[in-house]
Amino acid sequence: PGSKRGIKLTCRSMGWFPEPEVQWRDFQGLRLAPASETKRIEENGLFHVESSITVNTSSRADVSCVIRNLILSVEKEVHISMT
């Protein structure tokens, strides 16, 4: 009773330079706050990023993870749809 059920989603990517920005977005494109986020520099000098979010299973669970390099105008996006 009173507990929320959820699914943890993790978005992970490596090989970025300079440091990228990670965003979670809902089905309307609105930004969602991550539960956790880590960024580290690998031995080769490139960035490894990992971000997680917990999605409530009782609500509409269409989310996207977007990793962006604003300087180079590079963006990678993955869309997750759970029904």
MMTF fields as JSON, N, C-alpha, C and O atoms, coordinates in Angstrom:
{
  "mmtfVersion": "1.0.0",
  "mmtfProducer": "UNKNOWN",
  "numBonds": 331,
  "numAtoms": 332,
  "numGroups": 83,
  "numChains": 1,
  "numModels": 1,
  "chainsPerModel": [1],
  "groupsPerChain": [83],
  "chainIdList": ["A"],
  "bondAtomList": [4, 2, 8, 6, 12, 10, 16, 14, 20, 18, 24, 22, 28, 26, 32, 30, 36, 34, 40, 38, 44, 42, 48, 46, 52, 50, 56, 54, 60, 58, 64, 62, 68, 66, 72, 70, 76, 74, 80, 78, 84, 82, 88, 86, 92, 90, 96, 94, 100, 98, 104, 102, 108, 106, 112, 110, 116, 114, 120, 118, 124, 122, 128, 126, 132, 130, 136, 134, 140, 138, 144, 142, 148, 146, 152, 150, 156, 154, 160, 158, 164, 162, 168, 166, 172, 170, 176, 174, 180, 178, 184, 182, 188, 186, 192, 190, 196, 194, 200, 198, 204, 202, 208, 206, 212, 210, 216, 214, 220, 218, 224, 222, 228, 226, 232, 230, 236, 234, 240, 238, 244, 242, 248, 246, 252, 250, 256, 254, 260, 258, 264, 262, 268, 266, 272, 270, 276, 274, 280, 278, 284, 282, 288, 286, 292, 290, 296, 294, 300, 298, 304, 302, 308, 306, 312, 310, 316, 314, 320, 318, 324, 322, 328, 326],
  "bondOrderList": [1, 1, 1, 1, 1, 1, 1, 1, 1, 1, 1, 1, 1, 1, 1, 1, 1, 1, 1, 1, 1, 1, 1, 1, 1, 1, 1, 1, 1, 1, 1, 1, 1, 1, 1, 1, 1, 1, 1, 1, 1, 1, 1, 1, 1, 1, 1, 1, 1, 1, 1, 1, 1, 1, 1, 1, 1, 1, 1, 1, 1, 1, 1, 1, 1, 1, 1, 1, 1, 1, 1, 1, 1, 1, 1, 1, 1, 1, 1, 1, 1, 1],
  "groupList": [{"groupName": "PRO", "atomNameList": ["N", "CA", "C", "O"], "elementList": ["N", "C", "C", "O"], "formalChargeList": [0, 0, 0, 0], "bondAtomList": [1, 0, 2, 1, 3, 2], "bondOrderList": [1, 1, 2], "singleLetterCode": "P", "chemCompType": "L-PEPTIDE LINKING"}, {"groupName": "GLY", "atomNameList": ["N", "CA", "C", "O"], "elementList": ["N", "C", "C", "O"], "formalChargeList": [0, 0, 0, 0], "bondAtomList": [1, 0, 2, 1, 3, 2], "bondOrderList": [1, 1, 2], "singleLetterCode": "G", "chemCompType": "PEPTIDE LINKING"}, {"groupName": "SER", "atomNameList": ["N", "CA", "C", "O"], "elementList": ["N", "C", "C", "O"], "formalChargeList": [0, 0, 0, 0], "bondAtomList": [1, 0, 2, 1, 3, 2], "bondOrderList": [1, 1, 2], "singleLetterCode": "S", "chemCompType": "L-PEPTIDE LINKING"}, {"groupName": "LYS", "atomNameList": ["N", "CA", "C", "O"], "elementList": ["N", "C", "C", "O"], "formalChargeList": [0, 0, 0, 0], "bondAtomList": [1, 0, 2, 1, 3, 2], "bondOrderList": [1, 1, 2], "singleLetterCode": "K", "chemCompType": "L-PEPTIDE LINKING"}, {"groupName": "ARG", "atomNameList": ["N", "CA", "C", "O"], "elementList": ["N", "C", "C", "O"], "formalChargeList": [0, 0, 0, 0], "bondAtomList": [1, 0, 2, 1, 3, 2], "bondOrderList": [1, 1, 2], "singleLetterCode": "R", "chemCompType": "L-PEPTIDE LINKING"}, {"groupName": "ILE", "atomNameList": ["N", "CA", "C", "O"], "elementList": ["N", "C", "C", "O"], "formalChargeList": [0, 0, 0, 0], "bondAtomList": [1, 0, 2, 1, 3, 2], "bondOrderList": [1, 1, 2], "singleLetterCode": "I", "chemCompType": "L-PEPTIDE LINKING"}, {"groupName": "LEU", "atomNameList": ["N", "CA", "C", "O"], "elementList": ["N", "C", "C", "O"], "formalChargeList": [0, 0, 0, 0], "bondAtomList": [1, 0, 2, 1, 3, 2], "bondOrderList": [1, 1, 2], "singleLetterCode": "L", "chemCompType": "L-PEPTIDE LINKING"}, {"groupName": "THR", "atomNameList": ["N", "CA", "C", "O"], "elementList": ["N", "C", "C", "O"], "formalChargeList": [0, 0, 0, 0], "bondAtomList": [1, 0, 2, 1, 3, 2], "bondOrderList": [1, 1, 2], "singleLetterCode": "T", "chemCompType": "L-PEPTIDE LINKING"}, {"groupName": "CYS", "atomNameList": ["N", "CA", "C", "O"], "elementList": ["N", "C", "C", "O"], "formalChargeList": [0, 0, 0, 0], "bondAtomList": [1, 0, 2, 1, 3, 2], "bondOrderList": [1, 1, 2], "singleLetterCode": "C", "chemCompType": "L-PEPTIDE LINKING"}, {"groupName": "MET", "atomNameList": ["N", "CA", "C", "O"], "elementList": ["N", "C", "C", "O"], "formalChargeList": [0, 0, 0, 0], "bondAtomList": [1, 0, 2, 1, 3, 2], "bondOrderList": [1, 1, 2], "singleLetterCode": "M", "chemCompType": "L-PEPTIDE LINKING"}, {"groupName": "TRP", "atomNameList": ["N", "CA", "C", "O"], "elementList": ["N", "C", "C", "O"], "formalChargeList": [0, 0, 0, 0], "bondAtomList": [1, 0, 2, 1, 3, 2], "bondOrderList": [1, 1, 2], "singleLetterCode": "W", "chemCompType": "L-PEPTIDE LINKING"}, {"groupName": "PHE", "atomNameList": ["N", "CA", "C", "O"], "elementList": ["N", "C", "C", "O"], "formalChargeList": [0, 0, 0, 0], "bondAtomList": [1, 0, 2, 1, 3, 2], "bondOrderList": [1, 1, 2], "singleLetterCode": "F", "chemCompType": "L-PEPTIDE LINKING"}, {"groupName": "GLU", "atomNameList": ["N", "CA", "C", "O"], "elementList": ["N", "C", "C", "O"], "formalChargeList": [0, 0, 0, 0], "bondAtomList": [1, 0, 2, 1, 3, 2], "bondOrderList": [1, 1, 2], "singleLetterCode": "E", "chemCompType": "L-PEPTIDE LINKING"}, {"groupName": "VAL", "atomNameList": ["N", "CA", "C", "O"], "elementList": ["N", "C", "C", "O"], "formalChargeList": [0, 0, 0, 0], "bondAtomList": [1, 0, 2, 1, 3, 2], "bondOrderList": [1, 1, 2], "singleLetterCode": "V", "chemCompType": "L-PEPTIDE LINKING"}, {"groupName": "GLN", "atomNameList": ["N", "CA", "C", "O"], "elementList": ["N", "C", "C", "O"], "formalChargeList": [0, 0, 0, 0], "bondAtomList": [1, 0, 2, 1, 3, 2], "bondOrderList": [1, 1, 2], "singleLetterCode": "Q", "chemCompType": "L-PEPTIDE LINKING"}, {"groupName": "ASP", "atomNameList": ["N", "CA", "C", "O"], "elementList": ["N", "C", "C", "O"], "formalChargeList": [0, 0, 0, 0], "bondAtomList": [1, 0, 2, 1, 3, 2], "bondOrderList": [1, 1, 2], "singleLetterCode": "D", "chemCompType": "L-PEPTIDE LINKING"}, {"groupName": "ALA", "atomNameList": ["N", "CA", "C", "O"], "elementList": ["N", "C", "C", "O"], "formalChargeList": [0, 0, 0, 0], "bondAtomList": [1, 0, 2, 1, 3, 2], "bondOrderList": [1, 1, 2], "singleLetterCode": "A", "chemCompType": "L-PEPTIDE LINKING"}, {"groupName": "ASN", "atomNameList": ["N", "CA", "C", "O"], "elementList": ["N", "C", "C", "O"], "formalChargeList": [0, 0, 0, 0], "bondAtomList": [1, 0, 2, 1, 3, 2], "bondOrderList": [1, 1, 2], "singleLetterCode": "N", "chemCompType": "L-PEPTIDE LINKING"}, {"groupName": "HIS", "atomNameList": ["N", "CA", "C", "O"], "elementList": ["N", "C", "C", "O"], "formalChargeList": [0, 0, 0, 0], "bondAtomList": [1, 0, 2, 1, 3, 2], "bondOrderList": [1, 1, 2], "singleLetterCode": "H", "chemCompType": "L-PEPTIDE LINKING"}],
  "groupTypeList": [0, 1, 2, 3, 4, 1, 5, 3, 6, 7, 8, 4, 2, 9, 1, 10, 11, 0, 12, 0, 12, 13, 14, 10, 4, 15, 11, 14, 1, 6, 4, 6, 16, 0, 16, 2, 12, 7, 3, 4, 5, 12, 12, 17, 1, 6, 11, 18, 13, 12, 2, 2, 5, 7, 13, 17, 7, 2, 2, 4, 16, 15, 13, 2, 8, 13, 5, 4, 17, 6, 5, 6, 2, 13, 12, 3, 12, 13, 18, 5, 2, 9, 7],
  "groupIdList": [1, 2, 3, 4, 5, 6, 7, 8, 9, 10, 11, 12, 13, 14, 15, 16, 17, 18, 19, 20, 21, 22, 23, 24, 25, 26, 27, 28, 29, 30, 31, 32, 33, 34, 35, 36, 37, 38, 39, 40, 41, 42, 43, 44, 45, 46, 47, 48, 49, 50, 51, 52, 53, 54, 55, 56, 57, 58, 59, 60, 61, 62, 63, 64, 65, 66, 67, 68, 69, 70, 71, 72, 73, 74, 75, 76, 77, 78, 79, 80, 81, 82, 83],
  "secStructList": [7, 7, 7, 7, 7, 3, 3, 3, 3, 3, 3, 3, 3, 3, 3, 3, 1, 1, 7, 7, 3, 3, 3, 3, 3, 3, 6, 6, 1, 7, 3, 3, 7, 7, 1, 3, 3, 3, 3, 3, 3, 7, 6, 6, 1, 7, 3, 3, 3, 3, 3, 3, 3, 3, 3, 3, 6, 6, 1, 7, 3, 3, 3, 3, 3, 3, 3, 3, 3, 6, 6, 6, 6, 3, 3, 3, 3, 3, 3, 3, 3, 3, 7],
  "xCoordList": [0.835, 0.0, 0.872, 1.829, 0.52, 1.241, 2.537, 3.154, 2.962, 4.214, 3.934, 2.901, 4.857, 4.713, 5.52, 6.666, 4.92, 5.643, 6.272, 5.684, 7.458, 8.13, 9.134, 9.504, 9.563, 10.582, 11.758, 11.593, 12.939, 14.141, 14.696, 14.945, 14.884, 15.473, 16.845, 17.007, 17.824, 19.176, 19.633, 19.504, 20.167, 20.692, 22.205, 22.672, 22.962, 24.417, 25.05, 24.617, 26.089, 26.776, 28.221, 28.535, 29.095, 30.506, 31.095, 30.507, 32.274, 32.969, 32.652, 32.788, 32.23, 31.85, 32.989, 33.741, 33.097, 33.977, 33.514, 33.278, 33.38, 33.517, 32.358, 31.54, 32.306, 31.297, 29.88, 29.517, 29.082, 27.722, 26.707, 26.984, 25.547, 24.403, 23.433, 23.182, 22.887, 21.919, 20.567, 20.472, 19.526, 18.164, 17.215, 17.335, 16.27, 15.126, 13.926, 13.757, 13.093, 11.896, 10.694, 10.809, 9.538, 8.315, 7.713, 8.296, 6.537, 5.924, 5.539, 5.295, 5.479, 5.171, 6.44, 6.366, 7.593, 8.851, 9.315, 10.314, 8.595, 8.973, 10.101, 10.131, 11.026, 12.179, 11.765, 10.916, 12.382, 12.167, 13.473, 14.558, 13.356, 14.552, 15.074, 14.305, 16.366, 16.919, 17.019, 17.162, 16.941, 17.141, 18.629, 19.013, 19.462, 20.915, 21.583, 21.036, 22.787, 23.549, 25.027, 25.44, 25.823, 27.27, 27.948, 27.496, 29.041, 29.87, 31.309, 31.724, 32.064, 33.475, 34.294, 33.791, 35.565, 36.474, 37.228, 37.841, 37.176, 37.882, 39.369, 39.778, 40.161, 41.608, 41.933, 42.974, 41.04, 41.278, 40.874, 40.973, 40.416, 40.053, 38.623, 38.203, 37.862, 36.469, 35.528, 35.857, 34.36, 33.403, 32.495, 32.061, 32.222, 31.257, 30.145, 30.422, 28.902, 27.779, 26.762, 26.566, 26.125, 25.081, 24.037, 24.373, 22.778, 21.688, 20.534, 20.248, 19.872, 18.749, 17.527, 17.627, 16.381, 15.107, 14.168, 14.26, 13.272, 12.266, 10.926, 10.48, 10.288, 9.009, 7.906, 7.976, 6.891, 5.736, 4.946, 4.548, 4.718, 4.038, 2.551, 1.903, 1.999, 0.567, 0.275, -0.886, 1.32, 1.121, 1.634, 2.262, 1.365, 1.846, 3.372, 3.977, 3.971, 5.42, 6.1, 6.741, 5.963, 6.707, 7.764, 7.431, 9.023, 10.096, 11.208, 11.325, 12.014, 13.179, 14.395, 14.306, 15.528, 16.811, 17.548, 17.716, 17.981, 18.665, 20.045, 20.171, 21.07, 22.434, 22.9, 22.878, 23.329, 23.634, 25.005, 25.434, 25.674, 26.89, 26.53, 26.423, 26.345, 25.871, 26.904, 26.542, 28.182, 29.235, 29.308, 29.451, 29.207, 29.309, 27.951, 27.882, 26.874, 25.504, 25.231, 24.668, 25.643, 25.403, 24.391, 24.503, 23.397, 22.368, 22.017, 21.798, 21.967, 21.539, 20.34, 20.353, 19.303, 18.076, 17.574, 17.609, 17.106, 16.446, 15.07, 14.923, 14.067, 12.69, 12.242, 12.418, 11.665, 11.174, 9.675, 9.205, 8.93, 7.472, 7.035, 7.288, 6.373, 5.882, 4.37, 3.813, 3.715, 2.252, 1.777, 0.572],
  "yCoordList": [-1.2, 0.0, 1.253, 1.368, 2.172, 3.438, 3.394, 4.435, 2.214, 2.14, 2.34, 1.915, 2.982, 3.224, 2.182, 1.895, 1.63, 0.686, 1.461, 2.396, 1.054, 1.748, 0.859, -0.204, 1.307, 0.618, 1.576, 2.728, 1.084, 1.909, 1.768, 0.661, 2.901, 2.941, 3.597, 4.603, 3.029, 3.584, 3.834, 2.977, 5.019, 5.429, 5.573, 6.302, 4.875, 4.848, 5.06, 4.478, 5.909, 6.147, 6.532, 7.09, 6.23, 6.566, 7.068, 6.918, 7.669, 8.152, 9.59, 9.988, 10.378, 11.769, 12.724, 12.511, 13.775, 14.895, 16.101, 15.992, 17.239, 17.476, 16.86, 16.119, 17.179, 16.608, 16.86, 18.005, 15.808, 15.974, 16.298, 16.18, 16.702, 16.94, 15.772, 15.345, 15.257, 14.16, 14.689, 15.362, 14.381, 14.799, 13.616, 12.791, 13.547, 12.642, 13.505, 14.591, 13.031, 13.773, 12.841, 11.649, 13.404, 12.602, 12.614, 13.17, 11.995, 11.865, 13.204, 13.286, 14.262, 15.602, 16.41, 17.557, 15.814, 16.525, 17.336, 18.05, 17.237, 17.982, 17.259, 16.03, 18.037, 17.447, 16.807, 17.327, 15.668, 14.943, 14.928, 14.872, 14.978, 14.963, 13.537, 12.628, 13.328, 11.98, 11.611, 12.483, 10.311, 9.83, 9.847, 10.083, 9.595, 9.64, 9.933, 9.661, 10.498, 10.783, 10.795, 11.429, 10.092, 10.105, 10.373, 9.927, 11.114, 11.379, 11.166, 11.622, 10.476, 10.287, 10.316, 10.06, 10.635, 10.659, 9.333, 8.937, 8.662, 7.394, 7.664, 8.81, 6.603, 6.737, 7.38, 8.021, 7.208, 7.787, 9.262, 9.874, 9.838, 11.25, 11.542, 12.7, 10.515, 10.695, 10.463, 9.745, 11.08, 11.008, 9.789, 9.398, 9.205, 8.117, 8.703, 9.236, 8.612, 9.155, 8.053, 7.141, 8.167, 7.222, 7.975, 8.692, 7.809, 8.497, 7.519, 6.717, 7.593, 6.696, 7.496, 8.593, 6.913, 7.505, 6.36, 5.269, 6.609, 5.612, 6.081, 7.189, 5.227, 5.55, 4.844, 3.639, 5.601, 5.042, 4.17, 4.631, 2.926, 1.997, 2.278, 1.75, 3.106, 3.402, 4.589, 4.89, 5.261, 6.398, 6.037, 4.996, 6.892, 6.656, 6.7, 7.679, 5.652, 5.514, 5.58, 4.619, 6.695, 6.949, 7.992, 9.142, 7.603, 8.533, 8.432, 7.446, 9.478, 9.504, 9.91, 10.741, 9.315, 9.741, 10.43, 9.863, 11.649, 12.442, 12.817, 13.365, 12.516, 12.904, 13.88, 13.578, 15.076, 16.147, 16.75, 16.93, 17.056, 17.844, 19.168, 19.259, 20.187, 21.474, 22.175, 22.905, 21.962, 22.639, 22.108, 22.875, 20.779, 20.166, 19.932, 19.417, 20.309, 20.109, 18.642, 18.329, 17.752, 16.316, 15.895, 16.275, 15.105, 14.648, 13.199, 12.84, 12.377, 10.984, 10.797, 11.244, 10.134, 9.973, 8.543, 7.93, 8.026, 6.724, 6.92, 7.607, 6.303, 6.434, 5.094, 4.052, 5.125, 3.916, 4.056, 5.034, 3.085, 3.098, 1.817, 0.714, 1.978, 0.821, 0.899, 1.93, -0.195, -0.213, -1.318, -1.491],
  "zCoordList": [0.0, 0.0, 0.0, 0.766, -0.867, -0.914, -1.704, -1.928, -2.132, -2.885, -4.371, -4.89, -5.027, -6.463, -7.215, -6.868, -8.23, -9.064, -10.21, -10.755, -10.553, -11.635, -12.327, -11.827, -13.471, -14.248, -14.393, -14.796, -14.06, -14.181, -15.594, -16.071, -16.249, -17.586, -17.483, -16.792, -18.168, -18.161, -19.588, -20.462, -19.8, -21.101, -20.933, -20.058, -21.776, -21.64, -23.01, -24.004, -23.048, -24.316, -24.039, -22.988, -24.986, -24.809, -26.119, -27.19, -25.998, -27.19, -27.546, -28.703, -26.563, -26.817, -26.481, -25.53, -27.278, -26.959, -27.753, -28.956, -27.109, -25.674, -24.887, -25.434, -23.604, -22.7, -23.222, -23.492, -23.364, -23.888, -22.796, -21.602, -23.234, -22.35, -22.535, -23.662, -21.426, -21.482, -21.023, -19.998, -21.785, -21.43, -21.546, -22.451, -20.616, -20.736, -21.088, -20.533, -22.004, -22.402, -22.391, -22.678, -22.054, -22.082, -23.484, -24.415, -23.628, -24.957, -25.566, -26.77, -24.75, -25.257, -25.532, -25.973, -25.274, -25.486, -24.294, -24.381, -23.172, -21.974, -21.247, -21.19, -20.695, -20.007, -18.694, -17.97, -18.403, -17.158, -16.371, -16.95, -15.043, -14.2, -14.058, -13.746, -14.281, -14.116, -12.639, -11.781, -12.349, -10.984, -10.649, -9.504, -11.657, -11.468, -12.805, -13.874, -12.706, -13.923, -13.576, -12.605, -14.374, -14.18, -15.52, -16.574, -15.44, -16.62, -16.192, -15.126, -17.023, -16.704, -17.99, -19.084, -17.817, -18.955, -18.978, -17.986, -20.105, -20.279, -20.533, -20.719, -20.537, -20.761, -22.104, -22.252, -23.087, -24.415, -24.495, -25.559, -23.366, -23.327, -23.732, -23.717, -24.095, -24.499, -23.32, -22.376, -23.39, -22.292, -22.395, -23.479, -21.234, -21.057, -20.187, -19.112, -20.634, -19.867, -19.589, -20.391, -18.43, -18.057, -17.243, -16.301, -17.609, -16.932, -16.761, -17.65, -15.601, -15.316, -14.897, -14.347, -15.174, -14.782, -14.411, -14.973, -13.47, -13.113, -13.642, -13.345, -14.428, -15.053, -14.284, -14.041, -13.905, -13.203, -14.17, -15.239, -13.805, -14.712, -14.847, -15.75, -13.958, -14.051, -14.963, -15.239, -15.429, -16.33, -17.718, -17.908, -18.667, -20.032, -20.043, -19.608, -20.533, -20.422, -21.783, -22.209, -22.453, -23.683, -23.347, -23.06, -23.379, -23.041, -24.078, -24.807, -24.119, -24.998, -24.186, -23.282, -24.518, -23.972, -25.114, -26.193, -24.86, -25.88, -25.343, -24.248, -26.126, -25.774, -26.842, -28.035, -26.384, -27.334, -27.086, -25.946, -28.179, -28.149, -28.812, -30.035, -27.987, -28.501, -29.374, -30.297, -29.092, -29.853, -31.282, -32.234, -31.421, -32.749, -33.408, -34.524, -32.722, -33.227, -33.572, -34.621, -32.663, -32.819, -31.764, -30.599, -32.18, -31.248, -31.561, -32.718, -30.529, -30.658, -29.739, -28.592, -30.249, -29.468, -29.574, -30.641, -28.443, -28.437, -27.809, -26.798, -28.429, -27.958, -27.382, -28.013, -26.183, -25.525, -25.333, -24.751, -25.818, -25.687, -24.989, -25.473, -23.841, -23.088, -22.989, -22.612, -23.328, -23.263, -22.36, -22.178]
}
